[in-house]
Amino acid sequence: MLNFLIAFIFGTLSAVPFNLVYNLELMYCGLISIALFTVVYLLLAKRTMNKVMKLVESAQHDMQANRVERALATLNDGFKYTKWQFYVKGQINAQIGTLLYLKKDFAKALPYLEKSFVRHWVAMCMLAVSYMKRNKPAKMAATFDKAASASRKEPFIWNLYAFCQDKIGEKDSAIATLRKGIKKTGGDERLEASIEALQQGKRMKMEDYGDLWYQFHLEKTGALIKKQTKAAQGRRKMPRI
């Protein structure tokens, strides 16, 4: 990438005068070269990433104002920075993929999600869910494994992974995943509650995660409203005397 190349050339050429003019030993010239390369590269990388983050923040504001097409256009503009810095392309793809997934444009979201940065765990989980919906359990598992490996301390990943495994009939694998998640996260009450639910033949309660859960569109809006109405009616029910 260009930032790396510029820093490498600058670091290499800047060390030359120390040898030719000051007759400094090559070993020390090499150390100076490495130091200059590191400083310049970090500065250039930071400048590029600041520009990318401004685009992402602008797109998020557009999303909050329901200006979806404008948000997509803003994010697409970020691809011009991919030639400058490593991983920018994956991050932009992740942002666009998640945005399209959120608006339920799953077909268009898929190719972007497939090119997402692995550390963007929300995008990776959306990709895994997309594979599940397309009856590709092997790809689903492999994608969840990548997401979990990159962000193993995030309990939701393990819970969502197990939910999808249970949904395709792999209950035992789901319980194993939850147990692994408890070990990796250092313990989590919601993961333990999910194990208990599965062992009792009950449905995992993902609603506790709120919007984080609902953005994956694994529960129909109608079913959600029905549950909320039933819960509200239960709270209003007067106890018998």
ZAMARGU-4260 file (C-alpha; in steps of 0.2 Angstrom, whole numbers, plus 5000, padded with zeros to 4 digits):
<rodrens>
0) 5000/5000/5000 | 5005/5018/4997 | 5008/5023/5015 | 5020/5008/5017 | 5029/5012/5001
5) 5031/5030/5005 | 5037/5027/5023 | 5049/5013/5016 | 5057/5025/5003 | 5058/5039/5015
10) 5066/5028/5029 | 5079/5021/5017 | 5084/5037/5008 | 5085/5047/5024 | 5098/5035/5031
15) 5110/5036/5016 | 5117/5054/5021 | 5122/5047/5038 | 5133/5034/5030 | 5140/5045/5015
20) 5142/5062/5025 | 5145/5056/5043 | 5153/5039/5039 | 5141/5031/5051 | 5142/5012/5052
25) 5129/5003/5041 | 5122/4995/5057 | 5117/5012/5064 | 5111/5018/5048 | 5099/5003/5047
30) 5093/5007/5064 | 5089/5025/5059 | 5081/5019/5044 | 5069/5008/5053 | 5065/5021/5066
35) 5061/5034/5052 | 5051/5021/5043 | 5041/5017/5058 | 5037/5035/5063 | 5032/5040/5045
40) 5021/5025/5042 | 5012/5027/5059 | 5009/5045/5055 | 5003/5042/5037 | 4992/5027/5043
45) 4984/5038/5056 | 4980/5052/5044 | 4972/5039/5032 | 4962/5031/5046 | 4956/5047/5052
50) 4949/5051/5035 | 4940/5034/5034 | 4933/5036/5052 | 4925/5053/5047 | 4917/5045/5032
55) 4910/5031/5043 | 4904/5044/5056 | 4895/5054/5042 | 4887/5038/5036 | 4881/5033/5053
60) 4873/5051/5055 | 4864/5048/5038 | 4858/5031/5044 | 4851/5039/5060 | 4842/5051/5049
65) 4835/5037/5038 | 4846/5043/5023 | 4851/5026/5018 | 4856/5029/5000 | 4866/5044/5005
70) 4875/5034/5018 | 4879/5020/5005 | 4886/5034/4994 | 4897/5041/5008 | 4904/5023/5012
75) 4908/5019/4994 | 4918/5035/4993 | 4929/5027/5006 | 4936/5015/4993 | 4947/5028/4987
80) 4958/5026/5002 | 4960/5007/5000 | 4976/5010/4990 | 4984/5020/5004 | 4981/5009/5019
85) 4980/4990/5023 | 4963/4983/5029 | 4953/4999/5024 | 4945/4989/5010 | 4939/4976/5022
90) 4932/4989/5034 | 4923/4998/5021 | 4915/4982/5014 | 4910/4977/5032 | 4901/4994/5034
95) 4892/4993/5018 | 4888/4975/5021 | 4880/4978/5038 | 4871/4993/5032 | 4863/4983/5017
100) 4859/4968/5029 | 4851/4980/5041 | 4839/4986/5028 | 4835/4968/5023 | 4844/4969/5006
105) 4852/4952/5010 | 4857/4948/4992 | 4866/4964/4989 | 4874/4963/5007 | 4882/4945/5004
110) 4896/4950/4993 | 4901/4964/5004 | 4900/4954/5020 | 4911/4940/5011 | 4925/4953/5009
115) 4923/4961/5027 | 4938/4963/5039 | 4938/4948/5050 | 4939/4959/5066 | 4922/4967/5062
120) 4913/4954/5071 | 4895/4960/5068 | 4898/4959/5049 | 4906/4942/5051 | 4891/4936/5061
125) 4879/4943/5048 | 4889/4933/5035 | 4887/4917/5045 | 4868/4920/5047 | 4867/4923/5029
130) 4876/4906/5025 | 4864/4898/5037 | 4849/4905/5028 | 4856/4898/5012 | 4858/4881/5019
135) 4877/4881/5020 | 4881/4875/5038 | 4899/4872/5034 | 4902/4890/5029 | 4891/4896/5043
140) 4902/4887/5056 | 4918/4892/5048 | 4913/4910/5048 | 4907/4910/5066 | 4924/4902/5071
145) 4933/4916/5062 | 4922/4929/5071 | 4924/4920/5088 | 4943/4918/5086 | 4945/4937/5082
150) 4934/4943/5096 | 4933/4928/5108 | 4928/4939/5123 | 4912/4945/5115 | 4898/4933/5123
155) 4885/4938/5110 | 4895/4929/5096 | 4895/4913/5105 | 4876/4914/5109 | 4872/4918/5091
160) 4883/4904/5085 | 4874/4892/5097 | 4857/4899/5092 | 4860/4896/5074 | 4867/4878/5077
165) 4851/4874/5087 | 4841/4881/5073 | 4848/4869/5060 | 4846/4854/5072 | 4863/4854/5080
170) 4858/4855/5098 | 4873/4846/5105 | 4885/4856/5095 | 4876/4872/5101 | 4878/4867/5120
175) 4897/4863/5116 | 4899/4880/5108 | 4891/4889/5123 | 4902/4879/5135 | 4917/4885/5125
180) 4911/4903/5125 | 4910/4902/5144 | 4928/4897/5145 | 4934/4910/5132 | 4924/4924/5140
185) 4928/4920/5158 | 4910/4916/5162 | 4894/4924/5156 | 4876/4922/5164 | 4867/4923/5147
190) 4878/4909/5140 | 4874/4899/5155 | 4856/4903/5154 | 4856/4897/5136 | 4864/4880/5140
195) 4850/4878/5153 | 4837/4882/5141 | 4843/4870/5128 | 4845/4856/5140 | 4827/4858/5145
200) 4822/4858/5127 | 4817/4877/5128 | 4821/4891/5116 | 4836/4902/5120 | 4831/4919/5126
205) 4841/4931/5114 | 4829/4946/5117 | 4840/4950/5132 | 4853/4957/5120 | 4840/4970/5113
210) 4844/4979/5097 | 4860/4969/5095 | 4850/4954/5093 | 4836/4961/5083 | 4847/4968/5070
215) 4851/4951/5063 | 4832/4949/5058 | 4831/4931/5065 | 4815/4935/5073 | 4800/4941/5064
220) 4792/4958/5069 | 4775/4951/5071 | 4781/4937/5083 | 4790/4951/5093 | 4775/4962/5095
225) 4765/4947/5100 | 4777/4942/5114 | 4778/4960/5120 | 4759/4961/5120 | 4757/4945/5130
230) 4770/4951/5142 | 4761/4968/5145 | 4745/4959/5147 | 4753/4947/5160 | 4759/4962/5170
235) 4742/4970/5170 | 4734/4954/5176 | 4727/4956/5193 | 4731/4943/5206 | 4716/4932/5213
240) 4711/4935/5231
</rodrens>
